Amino acid sequence: MPERCVKNQCTKQYSHNPGNTVQPFFSPAKYGTIQRLTALDHTSADNIDKPGERPWPNRPITGNSYRVYTDRGNAVYVWVAYNGQIEQNRSWCHGFSLGTAARYGYSVFGSSMLTVLNDEWQSIAESAVATGDLAVFYDAQGQVTHSCLIATPVFSGGTLNHQMTLVNTKNGSAPVQWGVPLSTLAAYGSTITYHRKL
């Protein structure tokens, strides 16, 4: 496999599904400087993962999946829709909430979200949530199932009120929904972690 050299360090490419366990979130003491995802600035054999991938089964929405990297050299798997797709079909929740769909035209796969969280986001307590923070949902097996942005946090007795807290979310290929209650996303899982971009 090709190597990726970043900051004078070369790392081997990683497999598409890097693991099935929840990893510890970013710790500045452990990792140092916060890193950023790269732009997808070319298509070639060294960065394409799967051509013609359909992220939603039984739907004719097609694109390519690619590898992009954090500055730490960690591979992140992303999807870019083929031209001609309507706007809402060009991304899903992670592309919206991380800002990569608007900035670079790609959505990050759920299997790469833990890498992104480890490299670019700081885990925060629910009691510290503020506008613009990221909420990440997990299923019973610890897999990332959804992410959204906190729009208006509401606290009741020092606890985040999920019924009154409003979020901005993109659920699959549906259009972005602005200012919906956090509680309406409960189907994505009962475990939620919160993160802030540094």
N, C-alpha and C positions, 0 to 999 in steps of 0.2 A: 504494500500500500504506500502511496506517496506520503511524504512528510510535510508538515507545515512548520515553517520557521517564524517565530515571533519573538522579538526582543532577544535575539541571539540564542534562543532555545528552540530545538526542533522536537515536535511531538508527532507520534503516529496518528493516523486517522482512527476514528472510533466507529463502532458498529452502530446501526440505525436505532436500536433500542438499547440504550446504555445500562439499563437495570430496572428492576421492579420494586425497589425499596425507596422509601422516603429518606433522603439524605439530609444532613444538617444544613441549615441555611447559612448564608454568608456571615462570616465573622471577620471584621476588620483586623483584629489581632492576629488571626490565622493567615489571612490572604493579603492584607495590605491594600493597595490601591484598587478602587472599583474599576472594572473593565466595561467596555461597550461592545455591542454586537456590530459586526461589519456589514457594509452594504453588499448587496449582490450585484457586483459590477461587471460580471461576465458569465458566460455559459461555456463550459468546456468539460472534458472528461474528468478533470480533477475536482470538480465541484458538483456535478449532477449526481443525484442519488438514484432517483427513479423517474424516468420519463413517462408521461401519460398516466399519472396517478389520479385516482378519483377519491377524494377524502370523504365524500358522503356516499355510502353504498346505494346502489340503485338510482343514482341521479347522474345525469350526463354532464356534470361539472368536472372538467379535466384540467390538469396542469402538470408541472414538473416539480419534484422535490429536489432540493439542493442541500449542500452543506455550506454553512457560513461559520464563522468563528468568533469567539470572544478574543480580546487582546491577550488573554492567558493561554490561547491556543486550544481551547475546548471547542469541539465540534458541536454545532447546533443544527438540527434538521428543520428545514422550512419548506413551504409550498408556495408556488407562484402560479396563479391561474393563467390559462391560455388567453390570448387576446380575444375579445368578443363576448366575454362573460359580463353579465350585468353587475353593477357595483356590489350589491349585497352578496353575490356569489364569489367574490374575489378574495374573501378572507373569512376568518372565524374569530372567536373570542380573543385568543392570545394575540393575533395580529392587531386587533383593535386596542386591547388594554395595554399592550407593550408599546404601541405606537409604530410598530414595524410595517404594518400595512400602509399607513399614510406616508411614512418616511421612506421606506424601501420597496414597497409593493409585495411583501411576503408575510405569511403567518407562520408562527413557530408551532411545531407539533407538540402535543402534550408530553410526549416522551422526552422532550428537550427542555421542558419548563424548569425542572429542578436545576439544570445547569445554568440557565439564565438567572434564576433566583440566587443561586450560590455566587455567581460572578458579578451581578449588577444591582442587586436589591438588598436592603437591610430588613431583617425580620423585625416586626414591631408588635407590641402588645395590643390586644383589642381595645384596651382602655386609652391608647394613644392615637387611634385612627383619626385621620384628618382628610379633608378634601384632596383628591388626587392620588391617594394611596391605592394599592392594589389588593384586592381580595381574591384568594386562590382557594378553590374547592377541591376536595379529595374524596374518592370513593372508599369503601371499607377496606380495600387492599392497599390504600395509600397512593393510588395513581391520581395524578392531576386530571380533573374532569372539566374545569371551567376557571376562567378568570374574568374579573370585571373591575371597573374603577369606582371608587367611593366618590359620590357627588356631594351628598349632604349627610354627614354623620349626625345621629341624634342619640344622646345618652340619657338613660333613665337610672338615677341612683348610681352613677358611675359606670354603668354597664351599657355597651352598645345595644341599642334597641333595633333589632332586625326588622321589625314591622314598620318602623318609622324612618330608618336610615335609607336614603335613596342612592341608587347606583346607576352608572351608565354601562350598558352591557350589549354584547352582540352574541346571540345564541345561535350557534351553527351558521347556516347560510341566511338566517333571518336578518332583516334590517336592524341597525343599531337602535336600541331603545334607551331613551334618555329619562332619568329620574324615576326609575321603578323601585319599589321596595326590595331590599336585600332578601327578605323572607320569600319572595316569589321565586327565588333560585334554589330553594331547598332540595329540589329533585337532583341537583348536581352532587349532593353529599352533605353530611352533617358536620364534617370537619372543615373548618375554614381557617386559613392563616392570613396574616396581613403583612404587607411589605411596603417599604418606601424606597424610591429611587434616590441614590446618593449622587 
